[in-house]
Amino acid sequence: MSTHLPEAVRKGLEDARLAMLRKSGRLCIHAGDDIYRVVKLWETGFAVMAEDVPHLRGLVDIHDGPAHVMQCLVVASHEADGLMNFEFKRATQVTDRPAVDFERTTPEPKALLQRLF
């Protein structure tokens, strides 16, 4: 059995893999007025298709569909396998309420339980 693939087959498989990565996921990066689709996201960074994005540096926003998820300070790290990898210098989760400047002594209720009978 041969483990070597013809170059045309290898190129076709790589193109199919990149097309699948482009279509999957809802995460996107907003850098100013430009929007780029995120292919992979991990704890310390993310990856975008290299041909779609310039070497970003600075403040970007990560959105999951219409929801604003994170505000990040990023720097371009390296390019590998057609993906441009970026690393977080700072990543701050976006919350729906402002930060408090005092210690909460009583815990807030997580949900409202109602009597059924």
HUVEN-V921140 format. One record per backbone hydrogen bond with DSSP energy under -0.5 kcal/mol. CO is the residue of the C=O (numbers start at 1). NH is the residue of the N-H. E is the energy in kcal/mol with one decimal. If there is no record, write none. Layout:
CO/NH/E ; CO/NH/E
This chain:
6/10/-2.5 ; 7/11/-2.5 ; 8/12/-2.1 ; 9/13/-2.5 ; 10/14/-2.1 ; 11/15/-2.3 ; 12/16/-2.1 ; 13/17/-2.2 ; 14/18/-2.3 ; 15/19/-2.2 ; 16/20/-2.1 ; 17/21/-2.0 ; 18/22/-1.9 ; 19/23/-1.6 ; 20/24/-1.7 ; 26/65/-1.7 ; 27/38/-2.1 ; 28/63/-2.8 ; 29/31/-0.6 ; 29/36/-2.3 ; 30/32/-0.6 ; 30/61/-2.1 ; 31/34/-1.8 ; 34/31/-2.5 ; 36/29/-3.8 ; 37/49/-0.5 ; 40/47/-2.6 ; 42/45/-0.9 ; 44/88/-2.5 ; 45/42/-2.8 ; 46/86/-3.0 ; 47/39/-2.7 ; 47/40/-1.3 ; 48/84/-3.6 ; 49/52/-1.1 ; 49/53/-1.0 ; 54/56/-1.6 ; 56/76/-0.9 ; 58/74/-3.0 ; 60/72/-3.0 ; 61/30/-3.0 ; 61/63/-0.5 ; 62/69/-2.6 ; 62/70/-1.7 ; 63/28/-2.2 ; 63/65/-0.7 ; 64/67/-1.7 ; 67/64/-2.9 ; 67/69/-0.6 ; 69/94/-2.6 ; 70/62/-2.9 ; 71/92/-2.8 ; 72/60/-2.8 ; 72/74/-0.6 ; 73/89/-3.8 ; 73/90/-1.4 ; 74/58/-2.6 ; 75/87/-2.5 ; 78/85/-3.3 ; 80/83/-1.8 ; 82/50/-2.5 ; 83/80/-2.6 ; 83/85/-0.6 ; 84/48/-2.1 ; 85/77/-3.2 ; 85/78/-0.9 ; 86/46/-1.8 ; 87/75/-1.7 ; 90/73/-2.8 ; 91/93/-0.5 ; 92/71/-2.4 ; 103/105/-0.6 ; 111/113/-0.6 ; 112/114/-0.5
